[in-house]
Structures are given as structure tokens and as C-alpha cells.
Amino acid sequence: MINLLIKINTSNFWLFFNLLIFSTLLCISSNSWFFMWMMLEMNMISFIALMNNKSPNIYLSESMIIYFLNQVLASIILLFSLISMNFLYESSLFNFLILSLFNISMMMKMGSIPFHFWILNLINKMMWMDIFMILSWQKLAPMIMLSYYMMYPLLEISILLSLILSILFMMNIQCLKKIMTFSSINNLSWMMMCMKMNNFLWSIYFSIYMIMIFNLSMMFYMYNFNYMNQIFHNFFNMNLNYYLINFLSLGGLPPFLGFFPKWMTIKMMILNKFIMFSIIMIMSSLFLLKIYIQMFLPNIILSKKIKWMKYNFNYFHSSVLSLLTFMSIFFLPILMFF
């Protein structure tokens, strides 16, 4: 009987996982706004079903309700704005309001500041692989739809708020899920800026961002880590440096993998005369790196138990570390063409 239930859960998982992937792909490849809206709804239902497939409990049910209510509200605003687009008038104020509603609905689905409060309530009650999906794949369709009708004043305000407030909210936080969420919001502002300038640059940034988020989420899932002190108290079971390097890569420190897309973004911004924005984004990255280093450095230096020269790297860790360390160096010749 137990084996039968496991098989049913496994089959349900792959059914809804495939629906989740294909609904996103169909959404971003469609030319019909109504069909895009339908695929977003199918995507929402599939994601809720995936969350429910993992041993339902009261906290998980609360997460599903939070996610459902936010997505439904955003979908209602989106549908209203899409219908109203058929009746756009010469009035610039009316057009501005309708397009602003469209942008707001997409930002709500992505969890961009100032529409991020739902994701903070949701993230603490989710499993790590669901967190990976909601911080990466679930942002893909809304971001591409947002690129079709961007309201630049609203977009720039959201980018600035995400850059500044994500840093302020991350200070003195020990919860890894919240740290990952605010890091995602900070990187989301970079991706929206990329999308504003060049779609190809955005696709590179998003792909590398997914790799970095997956690395961290997978390791937290494997060791069942939820707080920073769990990492420091269990460094005999894994390599502490692995987490530090992944976080520094997420912050954009050279020569790690995360440096490559941020360098291209800054270069493109300077070419497009976004000098002030580029300075703000560089300062935001520096403060983000400062926070990451502050989280790890005291524990590495003060801990007498850590023997720097006696780590036994296994093949998996050493391979991933080498890849993350030197990947950006491999990309340096490509930087000359941007």
C-alpha cells in the first residue's frame, strides 16, 4: 500500500511538473494575450499542486493559500488591463493608468519591491526546491510579458527600491530562506535593467542566475539547512568554503560566475548613458558583498575547529568550486564583444 502511494505521488509530481514547464514555455512563445493569461493560470495551478504533493501539512496549506490569493489578485488586475488595452484612447492619462496596472500585475507575480510582502510570508513555509522554482522559473513568464509593455518610470522606481531595500532588509538576518529571497529581489532589479536595454543580455543573466540559485538551493536541501548557524555548526559534514564562494558568486565578486553578467550589464548601461543608475547598482552590489562576507568571515576566522589545510574535498565539491571560480575567466574574451 505504501509503495502504491509513493508511485501515485511520483506520477502526480511528474504530471504537474511537466504542466508547470510547458505552461511557461507556451506562455512566452504565444502571440495571444488571452492565451498567455490562460497559461499563467495553468502555471499557478500546477505549482500549487506541486507544493501539495509533498506531504501536506497546515503550514504548507497556508503557503498555498498565500500564493493563490496573490496570484489571483495579480491575474484579475492583468485581465482587466488586457481587456482595457482594446479600448485605449488618445488620453495619455488613461493609457498610462492601464499600462501601469499591467506592469503592477507582472511585478506582483514576480515579487518585486514594493509588491514583495506576499513572498516573505510564503517563503518560510516552503521546501527548498519549491523555493528554487519560485525564485527562478516562476519569474520567467511574468518578466517576458513585462518586456512587451514597460512603463519606464514605474520600472525604474521598482528597480531602485529593490536595489536599496533588499540590502537594508538583509542586515542582521540569519534565516537562509529570507537571505535567498532578498538576494533574488536584488538580482531581479539587475534583470529588469537588462531587459530594458537588451533581451539577449537578459537571457544570459537569467540563465546564470538560475545556475547560482540552483547550486545554493540544492545544497540547503541536501543538508536541510534553514539558518546560518546550522552551516557553521555542521562544517564537519560539508565544506564551508563552498557556501561562501556560492554567495560571493551570487553577489557578483570577480572572478566567480556571477561577475560575468553584472559586468556586461554595467558596460551596457554606460553605453546607454545610464551613468547614475550604474553607480547605484555598483554600490548595491558592494553592500551585498559586504553583507555576505560579514556573515561568513567572523565564523571562519574565530573558529578554532576549522583546519584550512586539512579539508578533504570530494570530487563533486572540487569540481563545482573549480567551475564557479574559473567560469567567468573563460567568458572574458566574450566580454570584448559587448
N, C-alpha and C positions, 0 to 999 in steps of 0.2 A: 504493500500500500504506500509506504514512504517513497519507494523507488518510482511508483506511478506518479505521485505528486511532484517529485523532482523533475520527471520528464515533462509533465504538464507545464510547470513553471518555466522550464528551459525553452519549451516550444513557444510559450507566450512571450518570453523575453525576445527571442529572435524575430517573432512576428512584429511586435511593436517597435523593436529596434530598426528593422527594415522600413517600416512605415515612417519612422522618425527621419531616417536618412533620405528616403525617396521623396517625402513631402517637402523637405527643404530644397532638394535638387529641382523638383518640379516647380517650386515657387520662384526660385531665382532664374529659371530658364523660360518662364512664361511671359507672354506679352499682354495678358488679360489681368486687369487689376482684381476683378471679381474672383478669378481662379487663384490668384496669389493669396487673396484673403481666405479662400477655402482651404488652401494648403497650409496656411498658418494655423487654422483651427484644427486641422488633422494633426499637425505637428504638436500642438498643445495637448490634444487628447492622447497621442502616442507617448509623450513624455510623462504625463500623469500616470498612464498605465505602467510605464517602466518603473516609476517610483513605487507604485503599489505592488509590483511584482516581487519586491524584496521584503519579505516578512513584515506585513503591515502592522503598525502599532499606532498608538494615539498621537505620538509626535509626528510620525510620517503622515498621518491623516491631516493634521494641522498644516503641515507643509504643503500638501496637495491643495488644500482649501485656499491658502495664501496665494499660491501660484495661479490657481484657477481664477480667483477674483481679480487679480491684477491683469492677467491676460485677457479676460473677458472685457474688463473696462477699457483696456487698450484697443481691443478689437472693435468695440462699439464706436469709439472715437474714430478709429481708422475707417470703418464702414461709412460713418456719417460724412467724413471728409472726402471719401472716394465718390459717394453719391453727389455731394455738393460740387465736386470738380466739374460735373457735367453742366452746371449752371453758373459757371464763373462769369462775372460781369466785368465791365470796364472799370468798376470801382476798385481801386488799388487796395483799399482798406479791407473789403470783403475777401479779395484774393489772398491778402496777407493772413487774415484770420483762418481761412480754410487750409492753406498750406502750413500754417503754424500748428494747427490741430493734427495734420498728417505727420509732421515732424515729432510732435509731442507723443503721439501714439507709438511711433517707432522707438523713441528714447525710453518710453515706459517698458516696452518689451525687452530692450537691451539692458535696462537697469542703470542708465546713465544718470549722473547727478544733474538736476535735483529730483529725479524720479527713481531713486535707488533704495528707498526705505523698505520696500517690499522684499528685496533680495537679501537684506540684512536679517530680516525676521525669518526668511526661508532657509538661509544657508546653514544655520546652526543645527538644523534638524535633518539635514540630508547626509547621505553617504558620499564618500569621496569621488566615486566615479560619476555619480549624478551631478556633483559639483563641477567636475571637469566638463560635463556636457553643457551645463547651464552657463558656465563662464566662457565657453568657446563656441561649440557648434550651434547652440541656440541663439547666438548673436549674428550668425551669418546671414540668414534671410532678412531680418529687420535692417541690417546695415546696407545690404544691397538695395533694398526697397527705398531706404532713406536717400541713397545716392541719386535717385531719379528726380526728386523734388527737394532740394536742400534750401532751407531758409537760413542764409548765412549769418545774420545777426543772432538768431536763436542758437544755431550750431556753435558759433564762437563763444557765446555765453556758457553753454554746456561744457565746451572744451576747457575753458578757463576754470570753471567751478570744479570740474573733475580733476584737473591738474593740481589745484591748490588744496581743496578739501580732502581729497584722498590721502594726501600727505599728513594733514592735520589729524584726521581720524585714525591713522595708523600708529600714531605716537602712543607708546606705553601699552600696546595691545599684545596679549600673549596667546590669544585664540588663533590658531593657524587658519581656520576657515575664514575668519574676518580679514586676516592679513592677505590671504589669497584673493578675497573679494575686492578689497581696496586696491590691490596691485592690478587686478583685472580692470577696475574702473580707470585707473591711471593709464594703463595701456590702451584702453578703449578711446581715450581722448587723442592719443597718438594715431590710432587707426582712423578716427574720424577726420583728422587733419590730412592724413594720407589720401583718404577717399575724396576729400575736397580738391586735391591737386592732381592725383594720378591714380587710376584704378589698378594699374599693374603694380605700382609701389604698394598699394593697399593689399593686394593679393599676396605679395611676398611677406609683408609684415604679419598678416593674419596667419599664414602658414607657419612661420617661425614661432609666433605667439602660441599657437596650438601645440607645437612640439614642447615648448618650455612648460606650459601648464600641464601637459600630459605627464612629463617627467616627474614633476613635483607631486601631482595628484596620485600617481601610481605608487610612489614611494610611501606617501602618507597612508594610502590604502593598505599596502602590504604590511606596514608596521602598526597600523591602527593608531596613528598619532593625531591628536586634536589640539594640543597645546605645545608651546615652545619648550617648556621644562621637560616634557616627555622625550624630546630629541636629546637633550643634554644628559638626561638620566639613563638613557639607553644607548650610549655611544659604543658600548661593547658589542652590540648586535648589528651595527652598521657603521658607515663611515660618515663622521660629522662633516668632513670637508665636502662631501658630495652635495649636501644640502646648502652649504654656504655658496658653492660655485653655482648651483642652480638659481639661487636667489640673486646673486650678483649678475648672472646672465639675464634674468628677468628685469633687473634694474638697468641693464644696458652698459655694463662695465666692459671695456675692451680688455683682452681680445676675445671675449666669450661670444656665444652665438647671438645673444640679444643686442649686442652693439651694432651689428650689421644693418638691421632695418632702421634703427634710430639715426644712424649716421646718414643713411640715404634720405630719410625724412628731413633732417636738418638742412642737408645740402639742397634739397628741392625747395624748402621754404625760403632759403636765402635767395635762390634763383627767382622765386616768385615774389620777392620783396616783403616777405612776412618776417621782418627782422625782429620786431618786438615780440611776436609770438615765439620765434625760435629761441630767444633769450629766456623767456618764461619757461619753455619746455625743457631747456637745458638745466635751468635752476631746479625745476621739479625733479628731474632725473637725479641730480646731485643729492638733493634732500632724501629721495627714495633710497639711494645707495647708502647714505649716512644711516638711515633707519635700519636697513638690513645689516650693516656692519655692526651697529650698536647692539643688535640682537644677538650676534654670534661672538664678537670679539672678546668681551669680558669672560665668557664661559670657556673660550678656548685658551686664553692666556692664564686665567686664575686656576683652572682645574689642574690639579697635580696628577690626576689619573691618566690624562691624555699623553701618550708617548708618540711624539711626532714621527720618529724614525722606526717605529715598530708596528705600523699598520700592516695588516695582511689584506691587501687589495685582492678581491676575487676578479675573475675575468670580466664579469658583467660591469662592475663598478669602474674598473680601469678603462674599459672600452668607452663607456658613456662619458667619463670625465675627459678622456682624450678628444672625443668628438666635440664636446661642448667647448673645450679650451681652444682648439685649433680650427673649428669650422669657420669662424669669422676671418681668420687669416687666409683661408682658401678663397674666401669671397673678395679679398682686397683687390685683385685685378679687375673684378667686375665693377668695383666702385668707380673706376676711372671712366666708365661709360655712362655714369649718371650725373 
